[in-house]
């Protein structure tokens, strides 16, 4: 089956800013509007010429409900350009791209701004059920005496807050945190703490080198907060994240014996990534020079307790459809939710029994690590959940362009037991 090509013209993202225990300087819509504005300005595309705006977001604030529409209006798209929001946990940004892809292929849209955003440092802090029940009782009291009596029923434990982010990072079906699902994979594939820390150190080192040579300069638009402070780079990248230093960190999810730590996990982050997608007709009409195109995409599902294998489950069918081996893909971006999770994906592809049972296919073999996350990943850069699926697509295409390579695969695991993947092709190589 052949489809009309769908192009990624360009993309811009905000700096990914590490959450540091207090609300960050920017709301989610602030981040996405700044990234989207810079992108449209760079491409000379008027906001009201878009057919729609699609945004992935997981933890939208109450005052940014249907944040896709909020962003469209704040960008100046006007009342007539639809804006809508998608949510597929960690792959929300990729889902926004896939939704744009399908609408362009169907002929309903020609030019779409799509991507993802989350300001996780601003995730909601909630009252527990006991406090909510007391507040309801308080509101029902009509007299001053009734309210005074109600005050006497307040207990100290009522005041204990519920951290919305921690609730969201725990699977409601299997009752495991995302970190515990990574511990499951480490046990299943015999991944050592040393292996995890070495991989995490690699992520920081590669991201640091990419920053030094200015790879992210055009990808990132600087931000200025209300106090005039400039944010122009991903601030979670650390040169001191060596295997030795990482080995000193304590287990975060299953103490004292677990191996998943804050150092070999992705960072909780605020950030946005926005991409401009276009049909061939829109490319010609607006005289655009595309960065790449989406060749194929796939969604898959698996046991939530081992959700980290989602990239394998989603990308393998694409490889099969296009008769490609792992190393026929020039560059891979596998989102680094956890070092153990990425390493488990690599191990699964090499495991004959696992592949036969889960993919009905012989083992795919060993992925050349020099093709994988060549400019670092979420362990160093951060994982603003709604944005990461869009970020890895953009980073994959930019990395292909930097190296004058042709094909890329962006794949991501999804809390709840799913996976997403996109096969990409660069349009900016010398032979294209």
N, C-alpha and C positions, 0 to 999 in steps of 0.2 A: 504494500500500500504506500503510495507516495502522497506527500503533503506539500502545500505551498510553503516556501521557507519562511521562518519567523526569525527576525534579526534582533540581536541585542546591540543597540547603537552605541551605548556608552553607559557608564555608571559612576556614581559618586557616593561616598559614604562619609559619615561623621567620624571623628576620632572615637575609638572605643575607650570609654572611661571607666576604670575599675570602681566598683562600689566600695566605699570606705566607711560604712557604718552610719552614715547620715544621708539624707536625700541629696542627690546630685544637683548640679546647677541648671540642668535642662529637663524640661518635660519631654515625653516621648514625641509629641507633635512638634516641639521646638527642633528636636534632632532631625526628624524626617523632612520638615519644611526647609531647613537650611540645606540639607543634602539635595533635596529635589530642586530647590531654587538654583543652586550652583550648577546642577546638571542641565536644566533647561536653558539657563543663560549661556552655558558653554556651547550648547548645540544650536542656539538661536531658534529654539522652539517656543512659540507663545503658549502659555499655560492653557488658554481657551481653545487651542487647536488639538488638545488631547481628546481622545474618545472616552477615556475613563482613567481613574486612578484606583489601584488595588494595593492594599497594604496588609501585610501579615503582622499581627501583634498578639501577644499572649497575656500581658498584664496591663491592659489599658486602664488608665485612671477613670474614676467615675465621671469626671468632667471632660473626658475625651472618648465617650462611647461612640462606636462606629468611627474610629479614629481615621479611617480612610477618607471619609467625607470631610472630617475636620481639616485634614491635611490638604485636600483638594481645594477647599474654600480658602484656607490660609495662603495657599500658593497663588491664588488669583485666577483659578480656573473658571470661575463664574458659576452661576446657579445651574447652568445647563449641562455641566460635565459631571457624570455620576462618580461617586467615590464610595468604595465599600471595603470591608475588612474581612480577612480570612484568618482562621486559627487552626493550625495543625501542630500544636506544641512547637518543638524545636525546628520544625520544617515550615513554619508559617511563612517566612520570606520566600522559600522555594515554592510553596503552594501559590503565593501571589503571582510568581512568574509563570507557573504552570496554568493558572487561570487566565492570565493574559495570553499565553500561547494558544489555548483552546479558543478563546474569543477571536483572536486574529485569524486562526485557521478556519473558523466558521464563517468569517466575513463580517461579523458583527462589529469588529473594531479594526482600526489600522494603526493607531498610534496610542500606546498605553504606557503610563508611568506606573511601575510596580516595584515592590520591594518589601522591606520589613523593618520593624523598629521595636525596641523595648527600653524603658528606663527602669531597670530592675531595682535600682537604689531607692526608687519611689514606690515600690510595691506596697500594697495596702497592709496596714496593721489593724487587726480586727479585735472586737470583743469576743470573749468566749461565750458559749451558750448560756451559762449561768448568769452572766452579766446582761446578756440580751433579754433573758426572761425577767430579770429584776427591772430593767429599764421599761419593759412593757408594763409591768405591774405599777411602776412609778407613774407612767403616763395615764394609767387608768384612774389614779386617785384624784378626785375632784376637790377635796377639802385640804386645808393646811394640815389638819390633824392626821389625815390619811397619809399625806406625804411624809410627815415626821415619823409616823409608825413604819413606813416603808424604809426610811433611812436606817432604822434599827435592824433591818434584815440584810444589810450589805455585809459581805464577808470579804476578807482580804484576798481570798483566791479568786473572787470575781474580777479583780483588777489585773489578773495575769493576762497579758495580750496574746493574741494568736498571730504569729508571723505568717502572713499570706504567702510569701515566697517559699517558705519551708513546706507549707501545706501543698503548694503547687508542684513541688519537686518530689513528692511522695505519690507513688502510684496507688489510686484508690481501690483497685481490684486485687492486686497481689500484696498490698501493704508494705512495699519496699521503697526506700528512697532510691533516687537514681544512682547514688554512690554504691548502694548495696547491690544493685543490678550489675554494676561494674565489678564488684567483688565476686559475684557469681561467675562472671566470664573469666576473671583471673584464675579462679579455682578450676573451671572447666578446661582451660587451655594451658594450665601450669605456667602462668605468667608471673615472674618474680617481681618483688619490689624493686630490685636493681634494674630490671628491664624497664619498668614503668618510669623510674626516675631518670634513666638515661634518655628515654624517649622525650620526656618533658623538657629536659635540658636542651635537647636538639631543637625543640619547638622555639624556645626562647632564643637560642643562638641564631637560628635561621631568620626569625623575625627581626632580631637586632641587626643582622647584616643587611636585610632588605631596607630597614630604616636608614642605615648608614649610606647606602647607595641611592637613596631617594626614590625607591620603587613605589612607595605609597604616596608620594607627593601629589600626583594628579588624582589619585583615587580618593584622597581625603580632603574635605573642605574644612578649613579652620573655623572654630566657633569662638565667640566672645560672650562672656557671661555679664550679668547685670553690674558687676563691679569692674569691668574692663579687663578681666583676666582672659588670656588667649589660650585656647586648647587646640593644638595643631598636630598631635600625634597620639598613638595608642599608648596609654600610660601604664599598662600592666606588664610590658616587656622588661625583663630584668637580666642584666648581664651576669648577676651573681647566682642565677639559678643553675648551679653546677650539680652534677650527680651527688657530690659530697655534701653540699648544703641541703639539697632536697632530702637526702637520707636522714637528716636530723628531725624532720617533721613527724608529728604523731599521726596515727590513723584518724581519719575524720568521721568515718561512718560505722566502723565495727571495731572500736578499741577493746582490748589492747592488741588484738592479733591481726587486724585487717591491714591491708597494704595501700588502700586508696587514701591519699592525703590531699590537703588543699594545694600542694605543690604539683601533684601529677593529675590534677583535675582542671577543667576549664574554669575561668574566672567569671564571677558574677559581675555583670557589666552593663553600662548604658551605651546604646549606639543605634544607628540607623544606616541602612544601605538601600539606595534607590537606583533603579535601572530603567532605561528607556527602551521599550520593545516596539518593533515596527514590522509591518508587512512590506513586501517588495514594492507595492504601489506607493506606500508612504515614504519609503527610502528615496524613490525617484521624485515624488512631489516636493519633499522638503530638502532634497539634495543632501542627504545624510551619508556619512561614511561609516558603515557598521564596524563594531569591534569584533563581532562573531555572530554565530547563529546557534539556535537550539536544534539539534538533530533529532533527539528522542528524549522521553522522560518516562519514569516508572515509579509506582508506589507499591509497597509491599507491607505485609503484617506478619508478626511472630509473637511468641510468648512475651508478655511484658517483663517477665523476670530476667530476660536476656535481651532487652530492647537494643542494646548496643551493637548487635549484629545486623541491624536494619540496613546499613550500607551494602552489605553483602547480598541480602535478600532482594534489594531494589536494583542494584547495578548489574547483577549477574544475568537477569533476563535481557537487559539491553545488550550485553556482550553476546549473548546467544543469538538474538535477533539479527545483529549486524555481523555475526561470525568473526568476532574479535577475541583475541586473547588478552589477558591482563596487561601485558607489556606492549600490546599494539596501541594502547592509549599513551600518548606522549606524557601527559601530566594528570595526576589524580589529586583531588581535594576531598579528603574524608574529614568531616568536622570532628574536632578533638573534644568530645564531651569529657572523656577520660583517656589517659594514656593506655590503660588496660583495655579499654573498649576498641581503640584503633588497632592495637596489637592483636586482640582477639579476632578482629576481622581478617587480618593478614594470616593468622593461624588457621582460621576456618577454611579459607580458600585452598590451603595446602593439605587439608585433612580429607582423605578419600572417603572414609566412612561418613563423615559429617556432610560432605557435598552430596553423596549418593542419597542419604536420608532426607536432607532438607532442600536440595536443589534438583534432585533427580539428574545428576550430572557428575561426571568424573571430576576429580580435583582440578582446580584451575591453575595450581602451581604457586610459585613465589613471585610476589609483586616486587619489582626493583624499587628499593626505598629511595633511590635518587629521583624517582618520578613522583614521590608522595609529599604533599604539603611542603613544597620546596621553599616557600617563604614564610614558614611558620604557620601555626594554627591557633585554635581557640585557647589552648593552654597558655599561650603567651599573649595573644591578641585580645582574647575575651570572648564571651558567649552571651550577648544580649539576645535572648532566646528567639524572639520574633524576627531578628535581623540576620541571624547566622546563615540561614539557607540562601539568602540573596548574596550575602558577603562572599561565601565560598564560590558561587558562580562567577561573580565579578573578579575575585582574586584568581580563579583558574584562568579566565580569559586574559587577564593582564599578565599573568605569568607565562602563558603561551606566547603572547606578543613579545615579551621581553626576550624570550629565548628563540623566537622565530620558529615555533613549533605549531602543529596543526590541530591535534585532537586532545580533548580533555574530558574528564568525568568528575562531576561534583556529586558527592553522596553524603547523606546525613542520617544519623539515628534519631529516633523520635520517641520521647517518653510516652508510655502506653503501649509500646510494642509495635512500632512501624518503622519504615525506612523509605527514603526518597532518593532519587538519583536523576541526573540530567547529563546526557551526552552532548558535548559542545564542540564547535569547530571554529577556529580562529579565522577571521577574514582579513587579517593584517599581516600575514606572513608574506615573504617575498614572492612565493610561488602562487599566491591566491589571486 
